[in-house]
């Protein structure tokens, strides 16, 4: 039964990648219009009454808050901590499928911000071919936290996104 489920998931996941026509050569380097970032943590925004994941560049000069759901916040937190749940979360299942297929999450990219909604892509390589898959940022980050995948943000997103900390105070003049 388990093999049948894996076969079905393989068909559902791999065939669309193969037919998408968006496969590219494997790359893991930031493009000039991208900034590599890391997950600094997951917190709770009291004003918005919502969890927020905080991304930061490696120099800790830029900070990008992304508001997410409670379940996603818990999943990202568990992925960062390395804690293992008694039963796998969906993100653990997807990570296990990717590993079983000998595939790799090359990176995730936050690609756009429109109408206060962030958009992301997960780049997965299978047999040397990379496919870009549309994803919610929270899902992509939860997967990246389990797979050790690097996180990139388009510079255009950083320019449009809300600021936090010193830059915000400078804009308000306080």
C-alpha positions in Angstrom: 0.0 0.0 0.0 2.8 2.4 0.9 4.6 1.8 -2.4 1.3 2.5 -4.2 0.9 5.8 -2.4 4.5 6.7 -3.3 4.0 5.8 -6.9 0.8 7.9 -7.0 2.6 10.9 -5.4 5.6 10.3 -7.8 3.2 10.5 -10.8 1.4 13.6 -9.3 4.7 15.4 -8.5 7.2 14.4 -11.2 5.2 14.2 -14.4 4.0 17.8 -14.1 7.6 18.8 -13.6 8.6 17.0 -16.7 5.8 18.4 -18.8 6.0 22.0 -17.5 8.6 23.1 -20.0 10.1 25.3 -17.3 13.0 23.1 -16.4 16.4 24.7 -16.3 20.0 23.7 -15.6 20.8 23.3 -11.9 21.8 26.6 -10.2 22.0 27.6 -6.6 23.6 31.0 -6.9 21.7 34.2 -6.4 21.0 36.2 -9.5 21.9 39.9 -9.3 18.3 40.8 -8.6 18.1 38.4 -5.6 19.2 38.6 -2.0 20.0 35.5 0.0 18.2 35.5 3.4 17.8 33.3 6.4 14.9 32.6 8.8 15.7 34.6 11.9 12.6 33.4 13.7 8.9 33.1 14.0 7.0 35.4 16.3 3.5 36.9 16.9 2.5 40.4 15.7 0.2 41.7 18.5 -1.2 44.5 16.3 -2.2 42.2 13.4 -3.0 39.3 15.8 -1.1 37.0 13.4 2.1 35.0 13.4 5.0 36.4 11.4 8.2 34.8 10.1 11.2 37.1 10.0 13.7 36.8 7.2 17.1 38.6 7.4 20.0 39.0 5.0 23.2 37.5 6.2 24.6 40.8 7.3 21.4 41.5 9.3 21.0 44.8 7.5 17.7 44.0 5.9 14.7 42.4 7.6 11.6 41.0 5.8 8.5 40.2 7.9 6.0 37.8 6.3 2.7 37.3 8.1 1.6 33.7 8.0 -1.0 31.3 9.5 -0.8 29.6 12.9 -0.3 26.1 11.4 2.4 27.3 9.1 4.2 29.2 12.0 4.2 26.0 14.0 5.5 24.0 11.0 8.3 26.4 10.4 9.2 26.5 14.1 9.3 22.7 14.2 11.5 22.6 11.0 13.9 25.1 12.5 14.2 23.3 15.9 14.6 19.9 14.3 12.0 18.5 16.7 10.3 15.3 15.4 6.6 15.0 15.8 5.0 11.6 16.6 3.3 11.6 13.2 4.7 13.5 10.2 3.2 16.9 9.2 2.4 17.5 5.5 5.8 19.2 5.1 7.6 16.2 6.6 5.7 14.0 4.1 6.7 16.2 1.2 10.3 16.3 2.3 10.3 12.5 2.6 8.9 12.1 -0.9 11.5 14.5 -2.3 14.3 12.5 -0.6 12.9 9.2 -1.6 12.7 10.3 -5.3 16.4 11.3 -5.0 15.4 14.9 -5.7 16.6 18.0 -4.0 15.1 21.4 -3.0 17.7 23.6 -4.6 16.3 26.9 -3.2 13.1 28.8 -2.5 12.6 32.3 -3.8 10.1 35.0 -2.7 9.3 36.3 -6.2 6.6 38.9 -5.8 4.5 41.1 -3.5 1.2 42.1 -4.9 -1.7 43.6 -2.9 0.1 42.7 0.4 0.3 39.1 -0.7 3.8 37.4 -1.1 4.4 34.9 -3.8 7.1 32.2 -3.8 8.6 29.4 -5.9 10.3 26.2 -4.9 13.1 25.0 -7.2 13.4 21.3 -7.1 16.0 19.3 -9.1 15.4 15.8 -10.3 18.1 14.1 -12.4 19.8 17.4 -13.0 16.8 19.2 -14.2 15.3 22.1 -12.1 11.6 22.9 -12.0 10.1 26.0 -10.5 6.9 25.3 -8.6 4.5 28.0 -7.4 4.1 28.0 -3.6 2.9 30.1 -0.7 5.9 31.6 1.1 4.9 29.9 4.3 4.8 26.5 2.7 8.1 27.1 0.9 9.8 28.2 4.1 8.4 25.2 6.1 9.9 23.0 3.4 13.2 24.9 3.3 13.5 24.6 7.1 13.3 20.8 6.7 15.5 20.4 3.6 18.2 22.9 4.5 17.5 24.8 1.3 18.7 28.4 0.8 16.2 31.2 0.7 16.3 34.1 -1.7 14.2 37.2 -2.1 13.9 39.2 -5.3 15.2 42.7 -4.7 12.0 44.2 -6.1 10.1 42.5 -3.3 12.4 44.0 -0.7 11.8 47.4 -2.2 8.0 47.0 -2.0 7.8 45.2 1.4 7.1 46.8 4.7 10.2 47.8 6.7 11.0 46.9 10.3 13.3 48.5 12.8 15.7 51.4 12.0 14.6 51.9 8.5 10.9 52.3 9.6 11.8 54.9 12.2 13.8 56.8 9.6 10.8 56.9 7.2 8.5 58.1 10.0 11.0 60.7 11.1 11.2 59.4 14.7 
